[in-house]
């Protein structure tokens, strides 16, 4: 399925969570960063990293630093 993370569309497996999407997003740079950010839905509300995703989900994140 396709989801969007910070304006970048990525392909992820069906049943993936927000945490899985962030790991995929950071795969080429630093996968450990996926655990160091706050995940937000398309409306800016914080969501649980274990929240299940569906096709077309839009996520953003902010650094916890």
KAVEN-V253880 format. One record per residue. N is the residue number from 1. RES is the residue in three letters. PHI is phi as a letter, one per 40 degrees, with the letter a starting at -180 (none if undefined). PSI is psi in radians with two decimals (* if undefined). OMEGA is omega in whole degrees, 0 to 359 (* if undefined). Layout:
# KAVEN-V253880
N/RES/PHI/PSI/OMEGA
N/RES/PHI/PSI/OMEGA
This chain:
# KAVEN-V253880
1/UNK/none/2.82/179
2/UNK/b/2.35/174
3/UNK/b/2.84/180
4/UNK/b/2.28/177
5/UNK/b/2.04/181
6/UNK/f/0.92/177
7/UNK/g/0.21/177
8/UNK/b/2.13/179
9/UNK/c/2.28/178
10/UNK/b/2.70/175
11/UNK/c/2.36/181
12/UNK/a/2.76/183
13/UNK/c/2.65/176
14/UNK/c/2.39/181
15/UNK/g/0.08/181
16/UNK/c/2.73/176
17/UNK/b/3.01/177
18/UNK/d/-0.69/179
19/UNK/c/-0.73/178
20/UNK/c/-0.73/180
21/UNK/c/-0.70/179
22/UNK/c/-0.66/176
23/UNK/c/-0.75/179
24/UNK/c/-0.76/180
25/UNK/d/-0.75/183
26/UNK/c/0.07/187
27/UNK/d/-0.70/183
28/UNK/c/-0.27/182
29/UNK/b/-1.21/182
30/UNK/a/1.59/183
31/UNK/d/-0.46/180
32/UNK/c/-0.36/178
33/UNK/c/-0.40/181
34/UNK/d/-0.45/181
35/UNK/c/-0.02/184
36/UNK/b/0.27/182
37/UNK/b/2.78/173
38/UNK/c/2.25/183
39/UNK/c/2.32/180
40/UNK/b/2.54/175
41/UNK/c/-3.10/184
42/UNK/c/-0.24/179
43/UNK/c/0.02/179
44/UNK/g/0.17/178
45/UNK/c/2.39/178
46/UNK/c/2.38/177
47/UNK/b/2.77/179
48/UNK/c/2.40/178
49/UNK/d/-0.39/179
50/UNK/c/0.12/180
51/UNK/c/2.29/178
52/UNK/c/2.60/180
53/UNK/b/2.81/173
54/UNK/b/2.89/180
55/UNK/d/2.29/176
56/UNK/g/0.03/179
57/UNK/d/2.46/178
58/UNK/b/2.14/180
59/UNK/b/2.64/168
60/UNK/b/2.98/178
61/UNK/a/2.77/174
62/UNK/b/2.54/182
63/UNK/c/2.53/180
64/UNK/c/0.10/181
65/UNK/c/*/*
